[in-house]
Amino acid sequence: MRTLASFDWMRFIRRCPQVPPCEVPGWEGIGLVLCSGLGYELNFLRNYKSVERLLADRLWLFSLLNAPRKLTVVAGHLDGAQQAAGFRWLDKARDHLHPGPQTHHLLYQGFWAKMVETGGLDKLRSKIR
C-alpha cells in the first residue's frame, strides 16, 4: 500500500497526459497541477492519502458528492472498501452553501449501510466490551 510519504507526486503528475503545460514563475513542475483541471483531483488525493495514513489502524469511511466531475486519474489510488455510497443534494442548509437535514439523513444512511456491509459495527462492538 502506498502512503503519503512514499507517494511520488511529480512522477504522478508527469504521467498524466491531461495536464497541460503552464507557466508559473518560481513554481517549476508544481505549477502544472495548480493550473490544470487536475488540481481538484490531486488535492483530493493528497487529503485522502493523509487521512489514510493518519487512520491506518482505525475504521474510517469516506463519501463523494455526486459531482459532475468524476475522479478519473486518481480513482485507482483509492480503496473502494472504505467508500460509502455517494450522496446527492436534496436540500440546502440556511446558509445555502452546505447540505441540509434531508441530505445529511441520506448521507447517514449511506454510511450506516457501509458500516453494516464491512462489519464495522461488529468491530466497534468488540472494542466497547
C-alpha positions in Angstrom: 0.0 0.0 0.0 1.3 3.4 -0.9 1.5 6.0 1.8 1.6 9.8 1.5 5.3 9.8 2.4 6.2 7.3 -0.3 4.0 8.8 -3.0 6.0 10.5 -5.7 3.7 13.4 -6.7 5.9 14.8 -9.5 6.2 11.4 -11.2 2.4 11.0 -10.9 1.9 14.4 -12.5 4.3 13.8 -15.4 2.5 10.5 -16.2 -0.9 12.4 -16.6 -1.3 13.4 -20.3 -4.3 15.5 -19.3 -2.0 18.0 -17.5 -1.4 21.0 -19.9 1.9 22.9 -19.6 1.6 26.1 -17.6 3.9 28.9 -16.9 4.1 29.9 -13.2 7.3 31.7 -12.2 9.1 30.0 -9.4 6.7 27.0 -9.4 8.5 24.7 -11.8 6.6 21.5 -12.0 4.2 22.3 -9.2 2.6 24.9 -11.5 1.4 22.1 -13.8 -1.0 20.9 -11.2 -2.1 24.3 -9.9 -3.0 25.5 -13.4 -4.7 22.3 -14.7 -8.1 20.8 -14.3 -6.5 18.0 -12.4 -5.8 20.3 -9.4 -9.0 19.2 -7.9 -8.2 15.5 -8.2 -4.6 16.0 -6.9 -5.8 18.0 -3.9 -8.4 15.3 -3.1 -5.7 12.6 -3.4 -3.3 14.4 -1.1 -6.1 14.8 1.5 -7.2 11.2 1.0 -3.6 9.8 1.4 -3.1 12.0 4.6 -6.3 10.6 6.2 -5.4 7.1 5.1 -2.1 7.3 6.8 -3.4 9.0 9.9 -6.2 6.5 10.4 -4.4 3.4 9.2 -5.2 1.4 12.4 -8.8 2.7 12.6 -12.1 2.1 10.9 -12.9 5.0 8.6 -15.1 5.7 5.6 -15.5 8.4 3.0 -18.1 9.5 0.5 -18.2 11.7 -2.5 -20.8 14.2 -3.7 -22.3 13.1 -7.0 -20.5 15.9 -8.7 -20.4 16.4 -12.5 -16.6 15.8 -12.5 -15.6 12.3 -11.7 -12.2 11.2 -10.3 -10.8 9.8 -13.5 -7.0 9.9 -12.9 -6.7 9.2 -9.1 -9.5 6.7 -8.8 -7.1 3.8 -8.9 -5.3 5.0 -5.8 -8.4 4.9 -3.6 -9.5 2.0 -1.5 -13.1 1.2 -2.5 -13.6 -0.8 0.6 -13.7 2.4 2.6 -16.0 4.3 0.2 -19.6 4.8 1.3 -22.3 5.5 -1.3 -22.1 8.9 -2.9 -24.8 11.3 -2.0 -26.9 13.9 -3.8 -28.1 17.2 -2.7 -31.8 17.0 -1.5 -31.9 20.3 0.2 -29.6 23.1 1.5 -28.9 24.5 4.9 -30.0 28.0 5.8 -26.7 29.4 4.5 -27.4 27.9 1.1 -23.8 26.6 1.0 -24.0 23.4 2.9 -26.2 20.3 2.7 -29.5 20.5 4.7 -31.1 18.0 7.0 -32.6 15.7 4.3 -29.2 15.5 2.6 -27.5 14.7 5.9 -30.0 11.9 6.5 -29.3 10.4 3.1 -25.5 10.6 3.9 -26.1 8.9 7.3 -28.0 6.1 5.6 -25.1 5.5 3.1 -22.5 5.4 5.9 -24.7 3.2 8.1 -25.2 0.7 5.2 -21.4 0.6 4.5 -20.7 0.1 8.3 -23.1 -2.9 8.2 -21.6 -4.2 4.9 -18.0 -4.1 6.1 -18.6 -5.5 9.5 -17.7 -2.1 11.1 -20.5 -2.4 13.7 -19.1 -5.7 14.9 -15.6 -4.2 15.2 -17.0 -1.3 17.2 -19.0 -3.6 19.4 -15.9 -5.7 20.2 -13.9 -2.6 21.2 -16.6 -1.5 23.6 -16.6 -4.7 25.5 
